[in-house]
Structures are given as structure tokens and as C-alpha cells.
Amino acid sequence: MERMIDKFYKSLAKGKIYGVRCRKCGYFSFPPKAGCAACGAHKMEWKAISGEGKLLFFSSGNLPPMKFAKYHPYAYGVIELKEGPCFFTQIEGLDVSSVEAIERQNASLPMKVKAKVKKMAGMNIVVFRKA
């Protein structure tokens, strides 16, 4: 059986973003997990995410992980997917030039966002952009 993480990243390389849904209770997980966080079952099925969500809050950091240092500054925040789960990732299209700019934009949240696959630091990752 193909490892879940391998399957997830192979799908990202093809531009497809998947989560999993529990066949027992219907709970949706993203990123994919082998077992259901709601009922504990291990009967998960792959489902493409809609890519739609809303940004709940975001920030920018002064000490990004070394792998992403050359992309600094960038916004990262919590997205609530249309399917339910929350996901923490990079957000494109936001002003991170100052603390005041970040505070001003956070005051107007939530904001609709759309997912895409982006190649960064030699890997495919899920990022979101203002819709």
C-alpha cells in the first residue's frame, strides 16, 4: 500500500489537493490522516478539496524557517476550509510591510481565499490567495 504522505505529495505535483473523509462518520481531514480525528475509525477515503476557504487571521515572522528564508517576508495564517478543517499555511496577496498593515488587514477578516499548489524550496506546498 502506498504511504499516505507519498500519495499526498504526488497529487500536489500534479496540481491536485486532497484530504480524506471518514467512511464511518463523514468527518473530513486536511491534510490527510490515516485515522479519523472524530471517531477513531481507519476507513478513510480520498476526496479532492474545493480549494475554497476563509482566512481567519495571519501574521508574518522575522525568523522564517531556513528552508523558506529567501521568500521572506511572507504572510502565513489559519484558513478554515469550506470542508471544515483549519489549515495553517502561506497566504499570498497580503501586505506584510509593517505591523500596522497586518493589524489593519486582520481587522477586516474573515476573507475569502482560494487554494493553489506552489513550488517553493524544492517542494510542492498548498498556499492560499485572496479570492
MARLUMMI-545707 format. One record per residue (C-alpha): residue number from 0; residue in three letters; y, z, x. Coordinates in Angstrom, 3 decimals. Layout:
@pos->NUM; code->ALA; north->Y; up->Z; east->X
...
This chain:
@pos->0; code->MET; north->0.000; up->0.000; east->0.000
@pos->1; code->GLU; north->3.430; up->-0.924; east->1.316
@pos->2; code->ARG; north->5.597; up->2.082; east->2.150
@pos->3; code->MET; north->8.380; up->2.645; east->-0.372
@pos->4; code->ILE; north->11.163; up->2.666; east->2.223
@pos->5; code->ASP; north->9.924; up->-0.630; east->3.709
@pos->6; code->LYS; north->9.879; up->-2.262; east->0.288
@pos->7; code->PHE; north->13.387; up->-0.960; east->-0.476
@pos->8; code->TYR; north->14.890; up->-2.352; east->2.747
@pos->9; code->LYS; north->13.022; up->-5.656; east->2.449
@pos->10; code->SER; north->14.537; up->-6.089; east->-1.018
@pos->11; code->LEU; north->18.020; up->-5.297; east->0.357
@pos->12; code->ALA; north->17.534; up->-8.031; east->2.966
@pos->13; code->LYS; north->17.058; up->-10.412; east->0.030
@pos->14; code->GLY; north->20.208; up->-9.092; east->-1.702
@pos->15; code->LYS; north->18.269; up->-7.177; east->-4.364
@pos->16; code->ILE; north->18.832; up->-3.492; east->-5.123
@pos->17; code->TYR; north->16.011; up->-1.497; east->-6.697
@pos->18; code->GLY; north->15.485; up->2.004; east->-7.955
@pos->19; code->VAL; north->12.404; up->3.415; east->-9.664
@pos->20; code->ARG; north->11.722; up->4.615; east->-13.191
@pos->21; code->CYS; north->9.109; up->7.194; east->-14.100
@pos->22; code->ARG; north->6.423; up->5.728; east->-16.344
@pos->23; code->LYS; north->5.772; up->9.164; east->-17.832
@pos->24; code->CYS; north->9.264; up->10.376; east->-18.838
@pos->25; code->GLY; north->11.578; up->7.404; east->-18.134
@pos->26; code->TYR; north->13.765; up->9.192; east->-15.559
@pos->27; code->PHE; north->15.499; up->6.739; east->-13.196
@pos->28; code->SER; north->15.832; up->7.494; east->-9.461
@pos->29; code->PHE; north->18.043; up->5.850; east->-6.857
@pos->30; code->PRO; north->17.397; up->5.454; east->-4.048
@pos->31; code->PRO; north->13.693; up->5.107; east->-4.855
@pos->32; code->LYS; north->11.479; up->8.183; east->-4.600
@pos->33; code->ALA; north->7.695; up->8.439; east->-4.700
@pos->34; code->GLY; north->7.736; up->11.171; east->-7.366
@pos->35; code->CYS; north->9.826; up->11.870; east->-10.433
@pos->36; code->ALA; north->12.544; up->14.492; east->-9.951
@pos->37; code->ALA; north->12.445; up->15.300; east->-13.678
@pos->38; code->CYS; north->8.739; up->15.745; east->-14.463
@pos->39; code->GLY; north->6.974; up->15.548; east->-11.100
@pos->40; code->ALA; north->4.797; up->12.559; east->-12.008
@pos->41; code->HIS; north->3.923; up->9.996; east->-9.346
@pos->42; code->LYS; north->3.751; up->6.989; east->-11.650
@pos->43; code->MET; north->6.909; up->5.141; east->-10.670
@pos->44; code->GLU; north->7.789; up->1.504; east->-11.368
@pos->45; code->TRP; north->10.373; up->-0.587; east->-9.514
@pos->46; code->LYS; north->13.457; up->-1.574; east->-11.506
@pos->47; code->ALA; north->16.498; up->-3.544; east->-10.376
@pos->48; code->ILE; north->19.725; up->-1.606; east->-10.813
@pos->49; code->SER; north->22.545; up->-3.153; east->-12.823
@pos->50; code->GLY; north->24.940; up->-2.602; east->-9.924
@pos->51; code->GLU; north->27.451; up->-1.095; east->-12.325
@pos->52; code->GLY; north->28.776; up->2.384; east->-11.905
@pos->53; code->LYS; north->31.816; up->4.581; east->-11.695
@pos->54; code->LEU; north->33.394; up->6.197; east->-8.682
@pos->55; code->LEU; north->33.741; up->9.937; east->-9.284
@pos->56; code->PHE; north->35.554; up->10.921; east->-6.067
@pos->57; code->PHE; north->35.971; up->9.712; east->-2.495
@pos->58; code->SER; north->37.331; up->10.587; east->0.916
@pos->59; code->SER; north->37.444; up->9.300; east->4.468
@pos->60; code->GLY; north->36.477; up->11.132; east->7.613
@pos->61; code->ASN; north->37.800; up->11.424; east->11.127
@pos->62; code->LEU; north->34.345; up->11.663; east->12.685
@pos->63; code->PRO; north->32.132; up->8.907; east->11.280
@pos->64; code->PRO; north->28.509; up->8.721; east->12.401
@pos->65; code->MET; north->28.307; up->6.919; east->15.769
@pos->66; code->LYS; north->26.467; up->4.005; east->14.185
@pos->67; code->PHE; north->29.450; up->3.344; east->11.885
@pos->68; code->ALA; north->32.331; up->4.335; east->14.205
@pos->69; code->LYS; north->33.512; up->0.752; east->14.743
@pos->70; code->TYR; north->34.052; up->0.358; east->10.970
@pos->71; code->HIS; north->36.329; up->3.409; east->10.747
@pos->72; code->PRO; north->38.406; up->4.116; east->8.712
@pos->73; code->TYR; north->36.472; up->3.541; east->5.513
@pos->74; code->ALA; north->36.094; up->5.272; east->2.180
@pos->75; code->TYR; north->32.879; up->6.965; east->1.098
@pos->76; code->GLY; north->32.224; up->8.679; east->-2.178
@pos->77; code->VAL; north->29.979; up->9.539; east->-5.088
@pos->78; code->ILE; north->29.020; up->6.799; east->-7.517
@pos->79; code->GLU; north->27.409; up->7.512; east->-10.867
@pos->80; code->LEU; north->25.194; up->4.531; east->-11.607
@pos->81; code->LYS; north->25.014; up->3.082; east->-15.115
@pos->82; code->GLU; north->21.326; up->4.059; east->-14.996
@pos->83; code->GLY; north->22.267; up->7.727; east->-14.498
@pos->84; code->PRO; north->21.717; up->8.863; east->-10.902
@pos->85; code->CYS; north->24.555; up->9.594; east->-8.498
@pos->86; code->PHE; north->24.665; up->7.940; east->-5.091
@pos->87; code->PHE; north->26.799; up->8.708; east->-2.017
@pos->88; code->THR; north->27.910; up->5.638; east->-0.043
@pos->89; code->GLN; north->30.715; up->3.491; east->1.302
@pos->90; code->ILE; north->33.372; up->2.197; east->-1.114
@pos->91; code->GLU; north->35.365; up->-0.949; east->-0.350
@pos->92; code->GLY; north->38.841; up->-1.841; east->-1.565
@pos->93; code->LEU; north->40.423; up->1.613; east->-1.391
@pos->94; code->ASP; north->43.437; up->2.760; east->0.618
@pos->95; code->VAL; north->42.425; up->5.368; east->3.203
@pos->96; code->SER; north->45.592; up->5.082; east->5.295
@pos->97; code->SER; north->46.747; up->8.631; east->4.515
@pos->98; code->VAL; north->45.733; up->11.847; east->2.806
@pos->99; code->GLU; north->48.396; up->11.174; east->0.169
@pos->100; code->ALA; north->46.960; up->7.718; east->-0.595
@pos->101; code->ILE; north->43.478; up->9.204; east->-1.002
@pos->102; code->GLU; north->44.781; up->12.018; east->-3.244
@pos->103; code->ARG; north->46.741; up->9.561; east->-5.405
@pos->104; code->GLN; north->43.704; up->7.340; east->-5.975
@pos->105; code->ASN; north->41.375; up->10.283; east->-6.632
@pos->106; code->ALA; north->43.772; up->11.464; east->-9.353
@pos->107; code->SER; north->43.109; up->8.230; east->-11.267
@pos->108; code->LEU; north->39.309; up->8.445; east->-11.169
@pos->109; code->PRO; north->36.746; up->7.704; east->-12.510
@pos->110; code->MET; north->36.969; up->3.999; east->-11.652
@pos->111; code->LYS; north->34.511; up->1.189; east->-12.394
@pos->112; code->VAL; north->32.712; up->-0.134; east->-9.316
@pos->113; code->LYS; north->30.103; up->-2.789; east->-8.570
@pos->114; code->ALA; north->27.280; up->-2.644; east->-6.004
@pos->115; code->LYS; north->26.526; up->-5.162; east->-3.308
@pos->116; code->VAL; north->24.370; up->-5.336; east->-0.211
@pos->117; code->LYS; north->26.306; up->-5.396; east->3.051
@pos->118; code->LYS; north->25.047; up->-5.788; east->6.606
@pos->119; code->MET; north->26.536; up->-3.037; east->8.794
@pos->120; code->ALA; north->25.442; up->-1.664; east->12.137
@pos->121; code->GLY; north->22.437; up->-3.974; east->12.148
@pos->122; code->MET; north->21.104; up->-2.822; east->8.790
@pos->123; code->ASN; north->21.476; up->-3.686; east->5.111
@pos->124; code->ILE; north->23.142; up->-0.969; east->3.067
@pos->125; code->VAL; north->24.293; up->-0.580; east->-0.534
@pos->126; code->VAL; north->28.082; up->-0.378; east->-0.835
@pos->127; code->PHE; north->30.368; up->-0.473; east->-3.860
@pos->128; code->ARG; north->33.670; up->-2.195; east->-4.535
@pos->129; code->LYS; north->36.331; up->-1.652; east->-7.176
@pos->130; code->ALA; north->35.329; up->-3.690; east->-10.235
